[in-house]
């Protein structure tokens, strides 16, 4: 903090006290804002994790269906619900 030439008067003391009080309240407000943003970030992070889990499950399911349909094509099966899709050779 830079030093200032302060006149040793009562009015100057009052003005400095007001500036200090304003600075402290502004600092407190910024801390509260930061805490709120952190909470919001963690909420979004949890939602993203849930969506990613659902996406991974859907991808695994679609990959399994795709592989079983390819298996049916290679084995000459034209039925949708063939034994190869159920894992029975």
NORJOQUI-V632290 format. One record per residue. N is the residue number from 1. RES is the residue in three letters. SS is DSSP state (h for helix, s for strand, l for the rest). OMEGA is omega in whole degrees, 0 to 359 (* if undefined). D_CENTER is the distance of its C-alpha to the mean C-alpha in whole Angstrom. Layout:
BEGIN
n=<N N>
res=<RES RES>
ss=<SS SS>
omega=<OMEGA OMEGA>
d_center=<D_CENTER D_CENTER>
END
This chain:
BEGIN
n=<1 2 3 4 5 6 7 8 9 10 11 12 13 14 15 16 17 18 19 20 21 22 23 24 25 26 27 28 29 30 31 32 33 34 35 36 37 38 39 40 41 42 43 44 45 46 47 48 49 50 51 52 53 54 55 56 57 58 59 60 61 62 63 64 65 66 67 68 69 70 71 72 73 74 75 76 77 78 79 80 81 82 83 84 85 86 87 88 89>
res=<UNK UNK UNK UNK UNK UNK UNK UNK UNK UNK UNK UNK UNK UNK UNK UNK UNK UNK UNK UNK UNK UNK UNK UNK UNK UNK UNK UNK UNK UNK UNK UNK UNK UNK UNK UNK UNK UNK UNK UNK UNK UNK UNK UNK UNK UNK UNK UNK UNK UNK UNK UNK UNK UNK UNK UNK UNK UNK UNK UNK UNK UNK UNK UNK UNK UNK UNK UNK UNK UNK UNK UNK UNK UNK UNK UNK UNK UNK UNK UNK UNK UNK UNK UNK UNK UNK UNK UNK UNK>
ss=<l l l l l l l l l h h h h h h h h h h h h h h h h h h h h h h h h h h h h h h h h h h h h h h h h h h h h h h h h h h h h h h h h h h h h h h h h h l l l l l l l l l h h h l l l>
omega=<182 178 179 172 183 177 181 179 180 180 178 177 179 179 179 177 178 179 179 180 179 179 180 180 176 178 179 179 178 177 179 178 179 179 178 179 178 178 179 178 180 176 179 179 178 178 180 177 179 180 180 178 178 180 178 179 179 179 180 180 180 177 179 179 180 179 180 178 176 178 179 179 181 182 176 180 181 180 180 181 180 181 181 179 179 178 180 182 *>
d_center=<37 40 43 45 48 48 51 52 53 51 50 48 47 45 44 42 41 39 37 36 35 33 31 31 29 27 26 25 23 21 20 19 17 15 15 14 11 10 10 8 5 6 6 4 3 6 7 6 8 11 11 11 14 16 16 17 20 21 21 24 25 26 27 30 31 32 33 36 37 38 39 41 42 44 46 47 46 45 44 40 40 42 43 41 38 38 39 43 45>
END
